[in-house]
Amino acid sequence: MDILVHFRTGYLEDGVLQTDAVKLRQHYMNSTTFYIDCLCLLPLDFLYLSIGFNSILRLSRLIKLYRFWAFMDRTERHTNYPNFVRSSYLIHTLLVVFHWNGCVFHLVLKNDGFGSKNWVYGDSSLNDDHVKAYLQSYYWCTLALTTIGDLPRPRSKPEYLFVIFQLLFGLLLFASVMGHVANIVTSVSAARKEFQGEVGKEMYIVNRGRLQVVADNGRNVLATLKAGSYFGEISILNMGTAGNRRTASVRSVGYSDLFVLSKKDMWDVLKEYPAARVRLEAIAVKRLEKYKRAPLEKAAMGRSQSTPGLVESRGKIALEDMWVPPVTLSGLTLLYPRSLGASSPPQSIRTMPTPDSPAGSTSSDRSRQQHARSGVVTMNGGESMTQLVSGRTTPLTASHEMLEQEIKRLRDRLQTVESENVAMSVKLSQQQWELEHRLAEIELQICGSRSTSSLEQDELDRNRESII
């Protein structure tokens, strides 16, 4: 069944997926994998009829172990949690190595006889209890390979050689495990800006999938690249202040297939098509200008059309309606300064309304009411008021509370408008990026068609000259 599936498994040839049945069959039969699969399928089980059951005859199936490593490599490259896959793979490898060494140790015990020597476990019941024998063998190999336990002293030369080999192999295994753990910890704690500002040696063309161009903070998405889009050309053209270094961050959304165009091949193509080089540089300049634009940090407040420097009011209550009532004289006690000799009689107080404005005839009723409300308090004696003592809460205090509430509401409204403006600016930037990118693709197609037509015209002229 495995061989039949391989006959219908596609492969990549020069970056193109091959699906032709004849090519698939020829490619599989000419590969080493086909012969390994045939070797694993040898009918060695029929030998059980002559020599009896022997598990060693099934060791040929371990040849396919390399496919497990290939599977783990593909899983690590395509999963969203590669560090978890690496840790699981490391633990699984250790358990398998301990198992194999335990099996070899069990064979040595079986040949010497259980309970016959001190080096082997002095328990003759292991011949009947296979689970206990396996666990004791596994335990001994764990102590030997990790070098953390006291092992029984060997007696014969083969036993010494076996223990020495186990200890040396345990040292190498411990060093490799420490190296893998260090790599996992390093990859987990690595910064996200590991490739930021690296020297660009190739540009990329999206064949399949979806990618996002993100800002420096890694959260704001500036544009979305789809099939046919490209990126990385700015560093190849050595444009901008960054020179040949990357100027933007691109991340893949899911799985994506990209074509890679090296810097050398790119310049060879641009030498053959100078018009395309001009258009590509123009597109790169537009993108650089977009990168230089600082993100919108403050919302743009409305300005008066007649006076640009005047900020328009966006409150729900007009300024002329925010009237503060005058202080009433009821309940108030006026304290006047008294002379050292005798007390002066209380002064009479009157309220005089202010005269109407000359433009009052043409103003609205609201303005007239405002002028009627306003007043001036005068004193006949020419002495000034020094202190006002009120026996209750004055309307002036209430008006201040109203103003504070209105100011607080306006501030909340301003924060809401700022957040909405920031979101709209990000959305507009993304749409502008997509439009510019689409326009650049159309211009490149037009330049390519013009170059092709010019080449065809030159070929026709040469043919006419040869005919003449």
Secondary structure, 3 states (H helix, E strand, C coil): CHHHHHHCCCEEECCEEECCHHHHHHHHHCCHHHHHHHHHCCCHHHHHHHHCCCHHHHHHHHHHHHHHHHHHHHHHHHCCCHHHHHHHHHHHHHHHHHHHHHHHHHHHHHHHCCCCCCCCCCCHHHHCCHHHHHHHHHHHHHHHHHCCCCCCCCCCHHHHHHHHHHHHHHHHHHHHHHHHHHHHHHHHHCCCCCCCCCECCEEEEEEECCEEEECCCCCCEEEEECCCCEECHHHHCCCCCCCCECCCEEEECCCCEEEEEEHHHHHHHHHHCHHHHHHHHHHHHHHHHHHHCCCCCCCCCCECCCCCCCECCCCCCCHHHCCCCCCCCCCEEEECCCCCCCCCCCCCEEEEECCCCHHHHCCCHHHHHHHHHCEEEEECCCCCCCEEEECCCCHHHHHHHHHHHHHHHHHHHHHHHHHHHHHHHHHHHHHHHHHHHHHHHHHHHHHHHHHHHHHHHHHHHHHHHHHC
